[in-house]
Amino acid sequence: MNPAGQGGPLAGLRIVEFAGIGPGPFAAMLLADMGAELVRLDRPGGADPYSRNVVSRGRPTVTVDLKDPADRAGTLALLDRADALIEGFRPGVMERLGLGPDAVLARNPRLVYGRMTGWGQDGPLAAAAGHDITYMAVTGALAAIGPEEHPVPPLNLVGDYGGGSLYLVAGILAGLLSAGRTGQGQVVDAAICDGSASLMAMFSELTSQGRWSDRRAANLLDGGAPWYRTYACSDGGHIAFGPLEPQFYALFRRLTGLDSDPDFDRRDDPEAWPLLRRKLEALFAGRTRDEWCRLLEGTDACVAPVLTLTEAADHPHLAARRTFVTVEGIVQPAPAPRFSGTPTAIRPPSAPLSLAEAITRWSGEGSFRS
């Protein structure tokens, strides 16, 4: 078990990760950052040859040929010692390999079997190929993001990582809590389409109340409101501007001299929004991004510079909190969230293991569930 303060809050937890792309590896990274001991199984020739793979940090890779009976038997032996599993194959693949939930849970009834797919384990599209953008598209999430002219994919943050990885992690941890009480593991069916739809809960609520339009860039939080969007500055940089509360909006007006312009009294009138946007565009274009930050950043006017990823690590607040760290010469996000009693840390790069070495490493007592 985990001594207080040692190794993160999930120290002692053992997870087998079947290598994939997108949300599965990111979920595994989060669990490894929080102290879980992971072993990543990859096919021959499939291991990432590059050491600069941030998402694969904190866990060793074991090369296995799952079509080889000996490697498959060794994989089952490793799963006998595991607390949880992560796999992201299309439905039916693990079953055809003899590693499906029925086979694995029969040997290790307390295992939490985490399945990460785009469409889920059932439904008309379950066997179809897709990517983050297609899974988001059917949920209403993609249609809500971007300018009026066309939807814009928000990187893979809403689908793969938000609707996929985070729901898989939550499901695995919930499954482990249940297994600790009942002694019974279960399957976690984490589908990106389900998670993306879940992320839209607030907007479903606003739509039901008649407070949200299906038109993009016409609403409070989608860039439609002139006081919740980005503006270009004179140097080509951008400012993020978000004084949602009336008192913050009033402060911004005082600090910029707009309190004398009666047009800005019409803050909550959508008919006035195009005029206010034009006026704010002209205002922000009159100074550089840094000049606006010197005037407004850190006040309740809710203004911040729009930084590139390269710039972000040097922002004073993020630097003070060490939100980004450098490991092996690579600048990367530090583990999140933070824990007062069981601090997290990025583990040094792990040398590859053989399957036999991985089984031996996990052959002792003291698993998470013991």
C-alpha positions in Angstrom: 0.0 0.0 0.0 1.0 3.6 -0.4 2.7 5.3 2.6 1.3 8.8 3.2 2.9 11.3 0.8 4.7 8.7 -1.3 4.2 8.3 -5.0 0.9 10.0 -5.6 -2.6 9.1 -4.5 -2.8 6.1 -6.8 0.4 4.4 -5.7 -0.1 0.7 -5.6 -2.6 0.6 -8.4 -1.6 -1.6 -11.3 -3.0 -1.0 -14.8 -2.3 -2.7 -18.1 -2.6 -0.4 -21.0 -3.0 -1.8 -24.5 -1.2 0.7 -26.8 -3.4 2.9 -28.9 -3.7 6.5 -30.0 -5.6 9.5 -28.7 -7.7 9.2 -25.6 -6.4 5.9 -24.3 -2.8 7.0 -23.9 -3.8 10.3 -22.5 -6.0 8.6 -19.8 -3.1 6.3 -19.0 -0.8 9.4 -18.7 -3.1 11.0 -16.2 -3.3 7.8 -14.1 0.5 7.4 -14.2 1.0 11.0 -13.2 -1.2 10.3 -10.1 1.0 7.4 -9.1 -0.5 4.3 -10.7 2.0 1.7 -12.0 1.2 1.1 -15.6 2.6 -1.4 -18.1 2.0 -0.5 -21.8 1.7 -3.4 -24.1 2.6 -2.7 -27.8 2.8 -4.8 -30.9 6.2 -5.7 -32.4 7.5 -2.7 -34.2 4.8 -0.5 -32.7 6.7 1.1 -29.9 7.3 4.8 -30.3 11.0 5.2 -31.2 11.0 8.8 -30.0 11.8 9.7 -26.4 10.0 13.0 -26.8 6.6 11.5 -26.4 5.0 13.4 -23.6 1.7 11.5 -23.5 3.5 8.1 -23.1 5.5 9.4 -20.0 5.7 7.5 -16.7 5.4 3.9 -17.9 7.5 1.2 -19.6 6.5 -0.5 -22.8 6.4 -4.2 -23.2 6.4 -5.7 -26.8 3.9 -8.5 -27.2 2.4 -10.3 -30.2 -1.2 -10.9 -29.1 -1.7 -13.4 -31.9 1.1 -15.6 -30.4 -0.3 -18.1 -27.9 2.7 -17.7 -25.6 2.5 -13.9 -25.5 -1.3 -14.1 -25.1 -0.9 -16.5 -22.1 1.7 -14.1 -20.6 -0.6 -11.2 -21.1 -3.4 -13.1 -19.2 -0.9 -13.8 -16.4 -0.1 -10.1 -16.2 -3.8 -9.2 -16.1 -4.2 -11.7 -13.3 -2.1 -9.3 -11.2 -3.7 -6.1 -12.4 -6.4 -3.9 -10.9 -7.5 -2.3 -14.2 -7.1 -2.5 -17.9 -7.3 0.1 -20.7 -7.9 -0.9 -24.3 -9.0 1.2 -27.3 -9.6 -1.4 -30.1 -12.8 -1.6 -32.1 -15.5 -3.7 -30.5 -14.8 -7.4 -30.8 -11.1 -7.2 -31.3 -10.2 -8.2 -27.7 -12.7 -11.0 -27.8 -11.2 -12.4 -30.9 -7.8 -12.4 -29.3 -9.2 -14.3 -26.3 -8.7 -11.2 -24.1 -12.3 -10.0 -23.8 -14.0 -9.2 -20.6 -15.6 -12.6 -20.1 -12.2 -14.4 -20.4 -10.3 -11.9 -18.3 -12.9 -11.3 -15.5 -13.3 -15.1 -15.2 -9.6 -15.2 -14.1 -9.5 -11.9 -12.2 -13.1 -11.1 -11.0 -12.0 -7.8 -9.4 -10.5 -6.3 -12.5 -11.9 -3.0 -13.9 -12.0 -3.4 -17.7 -11.8 0.0 -19.3 -12.8 0.2 -22.9 -12.2 3.4 -24.9 -13.9 3.8 -28.3 -15.4 6.6 -30.4 -18.9 5.1 -30.9 -19.1 2.7 -27.9 -19.5 -1.0 -27.7 -22.9 -1.2 -29.4 -25.1 0.8 -31.7 -25.3 1.1 -35.5 -21.9 2.8 -35.9 -20.0 0.7 -33.3 -17.9 -1.0 -35.9 -17.3 2.0 -38.1 -14.1 4.0 -38.3 -14.0 7.6 -37.1 -12.1 10.3 -35.3 -12.6 12.9 -32.7 -14.2 15.3 -35.2 -16.8 12.7 -36.4 -17.7 11.6 -32.8 -18.2 15.2 -31.8 -20.2 16.0 -34.9 -23.2 13.9 -34.0 -23.5 15.2 -30.4 -24.2 18.9 -31.1 -20.8 19.9 -29.7 -19.0 20.5 -33.0 -22.0 22.5 -34.4 -21.8 24.9 -31.5 -18.1 25.9 -31.9 -16.6 28.3 -34.4 -17.7 31.4 -36.4 -21.1 31.8 -37.9 -19.8 30.6 -41.3 -18.7 27.1 -40.3 -17.9 24.8 -37.3 -14.3 24.6 -36.2 -12.8 21.5 -34.5 -11.4 22.6 -31.1 -8.2 20.6 -31.5 -9.0 17.2 -30.0 -9.8 18.6 -26.6 -13.6 18.2 -26.5 -13.8 14.8 -28.0 -10.7 12.6 -27.5 -9.5 14.1 -24.3 -12.6 15.8 -22.6 -15.3 13.4 -23.8 -13.0 10.4 -23.9 -10.0 10.3 -21.6 -11.5 12.1 -18.7 -14.6 10.0 -18.7 -12.5 6.8 -19.0 -10.4 7.9 -16.0 -13.5 8.7 -13.9 -15.1 5.4 -14.9 -12.0 3.4 -14.0 -11.7 5.1 -10.6 -15.4 4.7 -9.9 -15.1 1.0 -10.9 -12.2 0.6 -8.5 -14.2 2.1 -5.7 -17.1 -0.3 -6.4 -14.7 -3.3 -6.7 -13.2 -2.4 -3.3 -16.7 -2.5 -1.7 -18.2 -5.5 -3.6 -15.2 -7.5 -4.7 -16.5 -7.5 -8.2 -14.9 -5.7 -11.2 -16.8 -4.6 -14.3 -16.6 -3.2 -17.8 -16.3 0.5 -18.3 -17.7 1.4 -21.7 -16.3 4.9 -22.4 -17.4 6.3 -25.7 -16.3 9.7 -27.0 -19.8 10.3 -28.5 -21.3 9.7 -25.0 -18.7 11.9 -23.2 -19.0 14.7 -25.7 -22.8 14.7 -25.3 -22.4 14.8 -21.6 -20.1 17.8 -21.8 -22.9 19.7 -23.5 -25.2 19.3 -20.4 -25.2 23.0 -19.6 -26.0 24.0 -23.2 -28.9 21.4 -23.3 -30.2 23.2 -20.2 -29.9 26.6 -21.7 -31.6 25.4 -24.9 -34.5 24.0 -23.0 -34.9 27.4 -21.3 -34.9 29.3 -24.6 -31.5 30.9 -23.7 -29.4 29.3 -26.4 -29.5 29.5 -30.2 -28.4 26.9 -32.6 -26.7 29.7 -34.5 -22.9 29.9 -33.8 -21.4 33.1 -32.6 -24.8 34.3 -31.4 -24.7 33.3 -27.8 -23.2 34.2 -24.5 -20.2 31.8 -24.5 -19.6 31.2 -28.2 -18.1 34.5 -29.2 -21.5 36.1 -29.9 -21.5 38.4 -26.9 -19.1 41.3 -27.4 -17.9 40.9 -23.8 -16.9 37.2 -24.1 -14.5 36.8 -27.0 -11.0 37.6 -28.3 -9.9 40.8 -29.8 -6.8 41.7 -32.0 -4.3 44.2 -30.7 -2.1 46.6 -32.6 0.9 44.2 -32.7 -1.1 41.2 -34.0 -1.5 39.6 -30.6 -4.9 38.9 -29.1 -6.6 39.6 -25.8 -9.1 37.2 -24.2 -12.0 39.4 -22.8 -14.6 37.9 -20.5 -16.2 40.2 -17.9 -19.4 38.2 -17.6 -20.6 39.7 -14.4 -22.0 43.2 -14.5 -19.6 44.5 -11.9 -16.6 43.2 -13.8 -18.0 44.8 -17.0 -18.4 48.1 -15.1 -14.8 48.0 -13.9 -13.6 47.4 -17.4 -15.5 50.4 -18.6 -14.1 52.6 -15.9 -10.5 51.5 -16.5 -10.8 52.1 -20.3 -12.9 55.2 -20.2 -15.9 53.5 -21.8 -18.2 54.4 -18.8 -19.0 57.7 -20.6 -20.2 55.9 -23.8 -24.0 55.2 -23.4 -23.9 52.5 -26.1 -22.1 50.2 -23.6 -25.1 50.5 -21.3 -26.9 48.1 -23.7 -24.7 45.2 -22.7 -27.6 42.7 -22.5 -29.3 43.7 -25.7 -28.3 41.4 -28.6 -29.4 44.0 -31.1 -26.6 46.2 -29.8 -23.9 43.5 -29.9 -22.7 44.1 -33.5 -22.1 47.8 -32.6 -20.4 47.0 -29.4 -18.1 44.4 -31.1 -17.0 47.0 -33.6 -16.3 49.6 -30.9 -14.3 47.0 -28.9 -12.4 45.9 -32.0 -11.3 49.5 -32.5 -10.5 50.0 -28.8 -8.2 46.9 -28.6 -6.6 47.6 -31.9 -5.3 50.9 -30.4 -2.7 49.2 -28.2 -0.3 46.2 -28.1 -1.2 43.0 -26.2 1.4 43.8 -23.5 0.1 47.3 -23.1 -3.4 46.0 -22.5 -2.0 43.5 -20.0 -0.2 46.2 -18.1 -3.5 48.1 -17.7 -6.0 45.2 -17.2 -4.4 41.8 -16.4 -4.8 40.9 -12.7 -7.9 43.1 -12.3 -11.5 41.9 -12.1 -12.0 43.1 -15.6 -11.2 39.5 -16.6 -8.7 40.2 -19.4 -5.7 37.9 -20.3 -3.2 37.6 -23.1 -3.9 34.9 -25.7 -0.5 33.0 -25.5 0.9 30.4 -27.8 2.0 27.1 -26.2 5.6 28.3 -26.6 4.8 31.5 -24.7 2.6 29.9 -22.0 5.4 28.4 -19.8 6.9 31.8 -19.3 3.7 33.5 -18.1 4.4 34.8 -14.6 1.4 33.0 -12.9 2.1 29.7 -14.6 5.8 30.0 -14.0 5.2 30.7 -10.3 2.9 27.6 -10.0 5.3 25.5 -12.2 2.3 24.6 -14.4 4.9 23.6 -17.0 8.0 21.7 -16.2 11.1 20.6 -18.2 11.9 16.9 -18.2 14.7 15.5 -20.2 14.9 18.8 -22.1 11.2 18.7 -23.0 8.8 21.5 -21.8 5.5 19.8 -20.9 2.5 20.2 -18.6 3.0 19.2 -15.0 0.7 16.6 -13.5 -2.8 17.9 -12.6 -4.6 18.2 -10.2 -2.4 18.7 -7.2 -2.7 16.7 -3.9 -1.5 18.0 -0.5 -0.8 14.7 1.1 0.2 12.5 -1.8 2.1 14.8 -4.3 2.3 13.7 -7.9 5.4 13.8 -10.1 6.5 12.9 -13.6 8.5 9.7 -13.4 11.8 9.5 -15.4 11.6 7.7 -18.7 11.2 3.9 -18.3 13.4 1.4 -20.1 11.4 -1.2 -22.1 10.5 -4.4 -20.3 10.0 -8.0 -21.5 6.7 -9.6 -20.7 8.4 -12.0 -18.3 10.0 -9.0 -16.5 6.7 -7.3 -16.2 5.0 -10.4 -14.7 7.9 -10.8 -12.2 7.6 -7.2 -11.2 4.0 -7.7 -10.3 4.4 -11.1 -8.8 4.6 -9.8 -5.2 1.9 -8.9 -2.8 0.7 -5.4 -2.0 -1.6 -4.5 -4.9 -3.9 -1.5 -4.7 -6.9 -3.7 -3.8 -5.1 -5.9 -1.1 
